[in-house]
Amino acid sequence: MFNVGNKNYTVKLNKEKFKQLDPRVSADLFTELISKYEKSNGISDQSLEQLFILGLEEEKTGKRVPRNEAERHYEKLTDKNGSVELKKLITAIMYRDRPDFFQAINAMK
């Protein structure tokens, strides 16, 4: 997906990743995401950062990247590419890994 130094990283946001969150945090995040997505056809910068940090892992090992390191990578990527490109990437990953998120949005219409 992208390279920092000599390591390749990817973002995965499958159900297993969300199970690592406290259930209240996960529910609040989905509620906020659905609300923001419905109103602005996108996700907030805060949710974008949370999802990136939650899903970032080393491509080769599949190991989750520690939070502080993931935060640094997020800052570098947004500085380099801007948040719009990162939002497109995270949205595509959500479509791939969590289609239930978009099914919930469509059910609300």
N, C-alpha and C positions, 0 to 999 in steps of 0.2 A: 504494500500500500504506500508506504513512504519510508525514507531512510534518514537516520540521524547518526552521524559518525559512521561506524561500520556495522550498525545493526538495522535490520528491517523491522518495521512495526506494522501492525494491522489493528483495526478496531472491530470487535465483535460485540453485539448487543443482544445475544440470545436470552432465552428465559433463565438459563443458569446464571448469567451475569446479574440479572435482576433479583434472583434468589439470594444473592450475597448482601443485598440491601435489607435494612429493617423494613418489614411489611408496610408500616405507616409511611416511610420515606418513599418507597416504591409507589404506593397508591397516590401520595401527594404529587410525585413527579409525573405520573401518568395523567392525573387530573389537570395539572398545570400545562402539560404538553398538549393535551386535547384542547384546552381552552385557548391557548396561544395559537395553535395550528389553525383552529377554526376561525379565529378573528383575523389573523394576519398571514395566513398561508405560510407559516414558518414557525420556528421555535425561538425562544428567547436566548440571548447570549448566555445567560446563567445556566439554563437547561442544556444548552449546547456543550458548555464546559463540563457539566456534571456527567453527561453521557459519554463524552470523549474520555474523561478520566476513568469512568466505570469500565469502558470497553477496551482501553488500550492494552495491548499485549505484544510481547515479542513474537514475531512471525515464526521464527525457527523453533522456539521452545513451547510457545503457547502460554508462557508465564505472564501473569498480569504484571503490569508495570506499577511500581510503588507510586502512591499518590503524588508525592513531591516531585518526582521525576516526570510523571504524566503532566503535572501542571506546567513544568518548564517546557515540555514538548508542545503543549497547547499554546502557550504564549509565543513560542518560536513560529509555529505554523500560522497563527492568526496574524503575526507581524509580517510574515513572508507572503501569505496568500489572501489575507483578509477573512473576516468571519463569514462572508457570503459563500465563499467556496467551501469552507468547512461545514456550513449548514447544509449545502447540497450533498456533501459527502455523508454526513451523519444521517440525513433524510434517506439517502439511498441505502445505507446500512440498516436503518430501521425498517424500510420496505423489505429488505432481504431477510433480516433476522427476527423481526417482530411484526409480521403482517397483521396480527390481532390489534395492534395499535391503530392502524388505518381502518380496520373493520369497525372498531369502536367509533371512530369519527364518522364513518359513513352511516352507521346505525343511528347516530344522533340527528342526521339530516332529515 
